[in-house]
């Protein structure tokens, strides 16, 4: 059967497509903990070798590039976070953790969150429901066994979701997802118009280091943005959120940001944020818990 072109879709079809997963009520609290003006939620996607393997690749050089993320990038990130006394969220494909479970210990020992990021960084949008569900359960259970804590957060690899992803994340009891882009503040996810109870902590390519700094042969991409410009973009995102009294979420990759010529971006961004005034640096789990608590919507935000 030939699929008709989109301009021939009946209204029921295009409405169903749009409404399959959609942003629901805004979860923008009236106040932040400790009188903070703004929340800055930092996240690190520890794809490591699975960045290559998730798409079926086995190139030795690219596997070593992923290993750099675990071996060198993560320790540099942890050092910066330790120096600033900040907790963050690390999203880990289960296979990336299983390659060297001991490498997760410095992350969890420092009080950082570990969240689900696929089994082997697979493209979720290509999976049938049962396969996706099985891999999500395996990834969750593997990370729980390695860290001793049940993951409460989910982030789809490549931010590619199937029509079933959000329903599965809700069914399996996660507190939040962080894969979608309908806002730059948190919101509740709807599935076919029905509230799921899931908090969405939205991401975006403009707030992702890989967009500006990743080298890739296939598809061919080259770093085109100087590190100084990347810092400027992230600072502008944060400054606008601070001025609004809102939330800024950023995504980094240890095998992208972890180089000597780039790790300073993270350091200076945190210093800049603190120079603006009172800022809350939550893990994504802490952020989801805060914005979903009705008690935090009762008072006026700071002027």
C-alpha positions in Angstrom: 0.0 0.0 0.0 1.4 3.4 -1.0 1.5 6.0 1.7 -0.2 9.2 0.5 1.9 12.5 0.5 1.3 14.6 3.7 -0.8 17.2 1.8 -3.3 14.4 1.2 -3.5 13.3 4.8 -7.0 13.5 6.3 -7.4 15.9 9.2 -7.8 13.0 11.6 -4.3 11.7 10.6 -2.4 14.9 11.0 -4.1 15.7 14.3 -3.3 12.2 15.6 0.3 12.6 14.6 0.7 16.0 16.4 -1.2 14.8 19.5 0.6 11.5 20.0 3.0 13.1 22.4 2.6 16.8 23.3 3.4 19.3 25.9 0.9 19.6 28.7 0.7 21.9 31.6 3.7 24.1 32.3 5.7 23.2 35.4 7.3 26.6 36.1 7.5 27.0 39.8 6.9 30.3 41.6 10.2 29.9 43.6 13.5 28.0 43.6 15.2 26.5 46.7 17.0 28.8 49.0 15.7 32.0 47.3 17.6 31.3 44.1 16.7 33.4 41.1 17.3 30.6 38.6 18.0 26.9 38.2 20.9 25.7 36.1 20.7 22.0 35.4 23.9 20.5 34.0 23.9 17.1 32.3 26.6 14.9 30.7 25.8 12.1 28.2 28.4 9.4 28.7 28.0 7.7 25.4 31.7 6.6 25.3 32.2 3.6 23.0 28.5 3.2 22.4 28.4 6.4 20.3 30.1 4.2 17.7 28.5 0.9 18.4 24.9 2.1 18.8 24.7 2.7 15.0 26.4 -0.6 14.3 29.9 0.7 13.9 33.1 -1.1 15.0 35.8 1.3 13.9 38.8 0.9 16.3 39.8 4.6 16.2 36.3 5.8 17.0 36.0 3.3 19.9 39.2 4.8 21.3 37.6 8.3 20.9 34.7 7.1 23.0 37.2 5.6 25.6 38.7 9.0 25.9 35.4 10.2 27.3 35.5 7.7 30.2 39.3 7.7 30.7 40.0 11.4 30.5 36.8 13.4 29.9 34.8 12.3 32.9 37.6 12.9 35.4 38.1 16.4 34.1 34.3 17.1 34.3 34.2 15.7 37.8 37.1 17.9 38.9 35.4 21.0 37.7 32.1 20.1 39.4 34.0 19.2 42.6 35.8 22.5 42.6 32.5 24.4 42.3 30.7 22.0 44.7 27.9 21.2 42.1 25.9 18.1 41.5 24.9 17.1 38.0 23.2 14.3 36.0 25.1 11.7 34.0 23.1 9.8 31.4 24.8 6.5 30.6 24.0 3.8 28.0 24.1 0.5 30.0 26.8 -1.0 27.8 29.0 2.1 28.3 28.7 1.4 32.0 29.2 -2.4 31.7 32.5 -1.9 29.8 34.0 -0.6 33.1 31.5 -0.5 36.0 34.3 0.9 38.3 34.3 4.1 36.2 30.8 4.9 37.5 31.9 4.9 41.1 33.6 8.3 41.1 30.4 9.7 39.6 28.0 8.2 42.2 30.5 8.7 45.1 30.4 12.4 44.4 26.7 12.5 44.7 25.8 12.9 41.0 22.8 11.3 39.4 23.0 8.5 36.9 20.1 8.2 34.4 19.1 5.8 31.6 20.4 6.6 28.1 19.5 3.4 26.2 21.1 0.0 26.2 23.8 0.6 23.6 22.9 4.1 22.5 20.4 2.6 20.0 18.1 4.7 17.8 14.8 4.2 19.7 12.7 5.5 16.9 13.6 2.4 14.8 12.4 -0.1 17.4 9.1 -1.9 17.8 7.4 -1.5 21.2 8.4 -4.8 22.7 12.1 -4.5 21.7 12.2 -0.9 23.1 10.5 -2.0 26.3 12.9 -4.9 26.8 16.0 -2.7 26.2 14.7 0.1 28.5 14.2 -2.5 31.3 17.6 -4.1 30.8 19.2 -0.6 30.8 17.4 0.5 33.9 18.2 -2.8 35.8 21.9 -2.8 34.7 22.4 0.7 35.9 20.7 0.0 39.2 22.9 -3.1 39.7 26.0 -1.1 39.0 25.2 2.0 41.0 23.1 0.6 43.8 20.3 3.2 43.0 17.2 2.9 40.9 17.4 5.4 38.0 14.5 7.8 37.9 15.4 9.7 34.7 15.3 8.7 31.1 17.0 10.3 28.1 16.6 8.7 24.6 19.9 8.2 22.7 20.2 10.9 20.0 16.9 12.3 21.4 15.2 10.0 18.9 11.8 8.7 20.3 9.4 6.2 18.9 5.6 6.6 19.2 5.8 4.3 22.3 8.7 5.8 24.2 6.8 8.2 26.5 4.2 5.6 27.4 7.0 3.1 28.2 8.8 5.6 30.4 5.6 6.3 32.3 4.7 2.6 32.5 8.1 1.7 33.9 7.9 4.2 36.7 10.4 6.9 35.8 9.9 10.3 37.3 11.0 12.3 34.3 12.1 12.2 30.7 14.7 14.5 29.2 14.6 14.0 25.4 12.1 16.5 24.0 12.1 20.1 22.9 8.6 21.7 23.2 9.7 24.4 25.6 12.8 25.6 27.5 11.0 25.2 30.8 9.7 22.0 32.3 6.3 20.7 31.5 4.1 17.6 31.9 4.0 15.1 29.0 0.7 14.2 27.3 0.1 11.0 25.5 -2.8 11.1 23.1 -4.1 14.1 25.1 -3.9 12.3 28.4 -1.6 13.6 31.2 1.1 11.0 31.9 2.4 12.4 35.2 5.9 12.5 33.7 8.0 15.6 34.0 9.8 16.7 30.8 13.1 18.4 31.4 13.5 19.7 27.8 16.7 19.6 25.9 17.6 21.4 22.6 20.4 21.2 20.1 21.3 24.8 20.7 22.2 23.9 24.3 24.3 20.9 23.4 28.1 21.0 23.0 28.2 18.4 20.3 26.3 20.6 17.8 29.2 23.1 17.8 32.3 20.9 18.6 31.7 17.4 17.3 33.9 15.9 14.5 32.2 13.2 12.5 32.9 11.6 9.2 29.5 10.0 8.6 27.4 12.1 8.4 30.2 14.6 7.7 30.3 17.3 10.3 33.2 19.4 11.4 33.6 21.7 14.5 32.7 25.1 13.2 32.2 27.2 16.3 35.2 28.5 18.4 35.1 27.5 22.0 34.7 31.2 23.0 31.5 31.4 20.9 30.1 28.2 22.5 30.6 29.7 25.9 28.9 32.9 24.7 25.9 30.9 23.5 25.5 29.0 26.7 26.0 32.2 28.8 23.2 33.9 26.8 20.9 31.0 27.4 21.6 31.1 31.1 21.4 34.9 31.3 17.9 34.9 29.7 16.8 32.2 32.1 18.2 34.1 35.0 16.5 37.3 34.0 13.2 35.5 33.7 13.6 33.7 37.0 13.4 30.4 35.1 15.4 27.3 34.3 18.4 26.6 32.0 19.3 23.1 31.0 22.6 22.2 29.2 23.9 19.0 27.7 27.6 18.1 27.5 29.5 15.0 26.3 32.7 14.0 28.1 34.3 13.0 24.8 33.5 16.4 23.4 33.9 18.9 26.2 36.7 17.0 28.0 39.6 18.3 26.0 42.2 20.7 27.6 41.2 23.4 25.1 37.4 23.0 26.0 36.9 22.0 29.6 37.4 25.7 30.6 34.0 26.4 29.0 32.3 24.5 31.8 34.4 26.1 34.4 33.8 29.7 33.2 30.1 29.0 32.6 29.6 28.0 36.3 31.6 31.0 37.5 29.6 33.3 35.3 26.3 31.9 36.6 27.4 32.4 40.2 28.5 36.0 39.4 24.9 36.9 38.5 23.5 36.0 41.9 21.8 33.1 43.7 21.6 30.1 41.4 20.4 26.6 42.2 22.4 23.8 40.6 20.1 20.7 40.8 20.4 17.3 39.4 17.7 16.5 36.9 16.0 14.3 39.5 16.0 17.1 42.0 14.7 19.5 39.4 11.8 17.1 38.4 10.8 16.6 42.0 10.8 20.4 42.7 8.8 21.5 39.7 6.2 18.7 40.2 5.5 19.7 43.8 2.4 21.9 44.0 3.7 23.5 47.1 6.3 25.3 45.0 3.8 27.2 42.9 2.2 29.2 45.6 4.4 32.2 46.1 5.7 35.0 43.9 9.1 34.6 42.3 11.8 37.1 43.3 11.5 40.4 41.6 
